[in-house]
């Protein structure tokens, strides 16, 4: 018999293929060289994997990272921008289970102090 306890009874952990990204937000730092990426997931039974790619305004990949088996539902990641440029940046977040992309979410933002 397995017993599981939850801080909030309304938030029952979901099987891997039912886990989703519920929120994603980009917060550029005032210096224009870093971006805080805040990601919230539904409760999960198994630790999910994420792939995050940051694209520059010209469409070229700036940064990427892979998170294997996150234990946290609320993630705060810092992405560094090598050479800030004006225009709209885009982050793409893929939620992955057993090699399948279950959900893709994009967030766009501009860096402060740069005119596009």
C-alpha positions as CSV (number, residue, x, y, z in Angstrom):
1,X,0.0,0.0,0.0
2,X,1.3,3.4,-1.0
3,X,0.5,6.5,1.0
4,X,1.0,10.0,-0.5
5,X,0.5,13.2,1.3
6,X,0.0,16.6,-0.4
7,X,0.1,20.1,0.9
8,X,-3.0,20.9,-1.1
9,X,-5.5,18.1,-1.6
10,X,-6.8,19.8,-4.7
11,X,-3.5,19.4,-6.4
12,X,-3.2,15.6,-7.0
13,X,-0.1,14.6,-8.9
14,X,-0.7,13.5,-12.5
15,X,0.7,10.6,-14.6
16,X,3.6,11.6,-16.8
17,X,1.7,12.0,-20.1
18,X,-0.9,14.3,-18.4
19,X,1.6,16.8,-16.9
20,X,1.5,20.3,-18.4
21,X,3.2,23.7,-18.3
22,X,0.6,26.0,-16.7
23,X,2.6,29.2,-16.7
24,X,5.8,30.5,-18.3
25,X,7.1,34.1,-17.9
26,X,10.3,35.8,-19.0
27,X,11.6,38.7,-16.9
28,X,14.6,40.4,-18.4
29,X,17.1,41.9,-16.0
30,X,17.7,45.7,-16.1
31,X,21.2,45.1,-17.4
32,X,19.8,43.4,-20.5
33,X,22.3,40.5,-20.2
34,X,20.2,38.0,-18.2
35,X,16.6,36.8,-18.4
36,X,14.8,35.0,-15.6
37,X,12.5,32.3,-17.0
38,X,9.8,31.3,-14.6
39,X,8.0,28.0,-15.4
40,X,5.2,26.3,-13.4
41,X,4.1,22.7,-14.0
42,X,1.0,20.8,-12.9
43,X,1.7,18.4,-10.0
44,X,3.5,15.2,-11.2
45,X,4.0,11.6,-10.2
46,X,7.3,11.2,-12.1
47,X,9.9,13.9,-12.5
48,X,9.4,15.6,-15.9
49,X,12.1,16.6,-18.4
50,X,12.3,20.0,-20.1
51,X,14.2,21.5,-23.0
52,X,14.5,25.3,-23.2
53,X,15.9,27.2,-26.1
54,X,16.4,31.0,-26.3
55,X,16.3,32.5,-29.8
56,X,17.7,35.9,-30.7
57,X,15.6,38.4,-32.7
58,X,17.2,37.2,-35.9
59,X,16.0,33.7,-35.2
60,X,19.5,32.3,-34.3
61,X,19.7,30.1,-31.2
62,X,21.3,32.0,-28.3
63,X,21.2,29.5,-25.5
64,X,19.7,26.1,-24.8
65,X,19.5,23.9,-21.7
66,X,18.0,20.5,-20.8
67,X,16.5,19.7,-17.4
68,X,16.4,16.0,-16.6
69,X,13.9,15.0,-13.9
70,X,13.1,18.3,-12.2
71,X,11.9,17.8,-8.7
72,X,10.3,21.2,-8.5
73,X,6.9,22.4,-9.9
74,X,8.0,26.0,-10.0
75,X,11.3,26.6,-11.7
76,X,13.3,29.9,-11.9
77,X,16.0,29.7,-14.5
78,X,18.5,32.3,-15.5
79,X,19.5,32.5,-19.2
80,X,22.5,34.7,-20.1
81,X,22.5,36.8,-23.3
82,X,25.9,36.9,-24.9
83,X,25.5,40.1,-27.1
84,X,22.1,41.8,-26.5
85,X,20.4,43.1,-29.6
86,X,17.2,45.0,-30.2
87,X,14.1,43.2,-31.1
88,X,11.9,40.4,-29.8
89,X,13.6,37.4,-28.2
90,X,11.7,34.0,-27.9
91,X,12.1,31.2,-25.5
92,X,10.7,27.8,-26.5
93,X,10.0,25.3,-23.7
94,X,9.3,21.7,-24.5
95,X,7.9,19.3,-21.9
96,X,9.2,15.8,-22.7
97,X,8.4,12.3,-21.6
98,X,10.2,9.2,-23.0
99,X,11.4,11.2,-26.0
100,X,8.0,12.6,-26.9
101,X,7.3,16.3,-26.8
102,X,4.0,16.5,-24.7
103,X,3.7,20.3,-24.8
104,X,5.5,23.3,-26.3
105,X,5.2,26.8,-24.9
106,X,6.8,30.0,-26.2
107,X,7.4,33.2,-24.4
108,X,8.5,36.4,-26.2
109,X,10.2,39.5,-24.6
110,X,12.5,42.4,-25.4
111,X,15.5,43.4,-23.5
112,X,15.4,46.8,-21.6
113,X,17.1,49.8,-23.1
114,X,17.4,48.3,-26.6
115,X,15.3,49.9,-29.3
116,X,14.1,47.5,-32.1
